[in-house]
């Protein structure tokens, strides 16, 4: 027999002010119409500021939301191998309703006890009641831990608006259709509709987060709702405020999430959200996340099946800018012989863009050793990639110290650069609000409103126009396309972060790179811009398409979920059918992407890894996300050693910089680094490779690439051409004819006659 639902302490702690609000009614639950959505993302930024002002001026009626839309998670911090964080530096004051499940930190426990002693405390400035409960993490509607079969609804407008689409932050396509729309929408607009989640085991429910419908064309959201729980899905108990049903305030627009924490936890297997009012120009549509902690049950099948456990002793938490800097310092102190911290520039607000180098000789480029980079956080609200790189640097340090031969080989044979936060300004905005309340776009842009990942110069158009005019290779090279002068001017709309990235990319001879993003599960590769004008989607391959496909597949195929044909799509695209990879332009066209710029302007092959459906997962999800991506992160780094490598030297054995390496049949060349060394990524096969440099004769040879990791050595020695030697001599004598003495001239002519020349 399943025990009865427990609803102890049911709302007995309401203040007189909140009780008075219940008697007032629901007069203020609908709001005026909103402007049409001209820009999906900017709409949220504009309405968020207005919404926060309304929240400050107007206290909610007959509701108990937690009111901490700007409170940070403050879990216990676990530093690698016993290294503890300086908790005295944390400025956050955790309230009783804003704690993570992981509250082992003594300071957190102390604050928790303090808040329990004062349950009627009011948070600063917002007038909202503070719940005294521990807040459970999200159950996983957004992260897909909750599968479609666990979601039910009273009615559905159509299949694409079914219960399976009622997940927090789920996105609709540009052209909404019957398969992938942006919410659950009821078939009828009346107070009898409901959205239900089956937890499949007894769960302590502590709160609900709601959004309106994701749509470019419709404005639909729920403005108030009830919550009901059940053990058997037949008998339901409604959360009460004394003898009255408790009404929670919902959304005031469609994108900004609103969180309501229950005054006391309730235990059951099923939970329902019952809309009571909705936007007066729209319909009943919701996206939902449930906060809940599974009750102990080691025999539960569903729990065991979905459980992912990591054995890595790492710091699984979200790090503020200061905490990120401190963690990088800790890693550097633990592994001083193989790490170096440096910054590549500053953000718009003056935050330094910190990178860490991992190498057996940090600070120096070693001839013959390729350079690799990972970047993350160009969109500041896509924070999973940032945390993955912080975990990766910890992991590599610890495993190197432990003697892991795979990691030691990577460190000793590769110069690795990790830049975890390209856009720290945007991240701080999202971090301040929290993982479930930042929405889909808050913090995406730089502080001056620029999308950093697509802020690079559009060199594709310049190259393609030159190809159309048949200027390549006579008048223009097929690689290292120069940046146009207008882009380099001070008045150009270029973010400081973008300028710093370009300077970094031009300084370091990177061979391979990956930028970690979020909101999907797929790896994209260049080109990201369609070649045909006006096309929003068109397969646009590079000359190295086969190499890029292999690089993308090396990451996707080793990820725990990307190539799983049975996994649910994140939003609207089923990338698993394409082995978890896609050409960027085939997905959506974007001019001036970091990937295209890197390929066309430098030697580096760059790809984008979208590492999770949830851009900002809860801290409790980080261990599992690390397990999902750890092997992929390592395997992709190892691909930098695939292809050919070598040194181009002159007859005196000196390395020649900027020598051009061409591969027959591939219309994209690369150049040697300052010491004359080069790396050319290639798939297994036999290739005719040519090295040439200005003033030198060219040299060609066949180079064979095997299937095992380890680049094939392919060196070149080239001599000066006669013409270049003549030019050099003429430059030496200021381009004047060389006047030989009469005797030397006569002797020379005599020799020529004897030799018959």
Helices and strands as residue ranges (DSSP letters): H 16-24, H 40-57, G 80-82, G 87-89, H 106-117, G 148-150, E 151-153, G 159-161, G 163-165, E 184-185, E 195-211, E 222-230, E 237-238, E 240-241, E 244-245, E 248-249, E 258-278, E 285-294, H 301-306, H 321-334, E 339-346, E 352-358, E 370-376, H 384-401, H 405-413, E 414-419, H 424-433, G 452-454, H 459-468, H 485-488, H 496-507, E 510-517, E 520-525, H 545-556, G 575-578, E 581-583, H 584-587, H 594-601, E 605-612, G 619-621, H 622-638, G 639-641, E 644-649, E 660-663, E 666-671, E 677-680, E 685-692, E 699-705, E 712-713, E 716-717, H 722-732, H 742-754
